[in-house]
Amino acid sequence: MGISARIAEVTDRIEKARLKSDRGNTVALLAAVKGREGSEVREAIDAGIRFIGENRVQEAEARAISLPREKINYHFIGNLQSNKAQKVLRLFDSIDSVDSAELAVKLAETAEKTGLSREVMIEVNLGEEQKGGARPDEIRGLADSLCGSSHLSLTGLMGVPPYSEDPSGSRPYFQRLRRIFDEIKKSHPAPEKFKWLSMGMSNDFEIAVEEGATMVRIGTVIFGPRRSK
């Protein structure tokens, strides 16, 4: 099965999960392209993918020049060091992995200095200390800081639950992230812009949709197993 057919299959599975949960929100499909060839990414875009997610700044720098930027919304979804703030602001439409006050301040200052306006999301740590993400008790302060920036627009939350062979094992983590999302949206100065609940990947995206995801990040199910690099 080719990439186009896989995308059609994933889209159908997303819609079935959405209807099963009786949720009215639409769900965006973001293609996670870490380690993928340029030809694979272009094939996905030709098949209708409009959201592209990168994990590595260096890989994105090499790829960005060949992408049809007018057709896509380019998201950074990996761990971000503050010394790369200017690069990610230049390269991406949205930075989805803001996980600390230090990084939020650096992005805001750099965006103001360079005159760039970008969307951002807060990455929430859902229980694995070794993984990235802000603790749930840090989210409100971080959201207030980002909402105070004139060049950054806080548009949502992103989270990754601990891996489980059973996709349903992710459900309580998705439920928790949805509750945090709903709470932050209540106090957001522009709640209509706070629209992305980015959760769910290849192994558990249907559970995520059932629990209210408005964006899922899919790599393997679209492109097949990643080649080692």
Helices and strands as residue ranges (DSSP letters): H 3-21, E 28-32, H 38-46, E 51-54, H 57-64, G 69-71, E 73-76, G 82-84, H 85-91, E 94-98, H 101-114, E 118-125, G 136-138, H 139-147, E 152-160, G 167-170, H 171-187, G 191-193, E 196-199, H 205-210, E 215-218, H 220-223
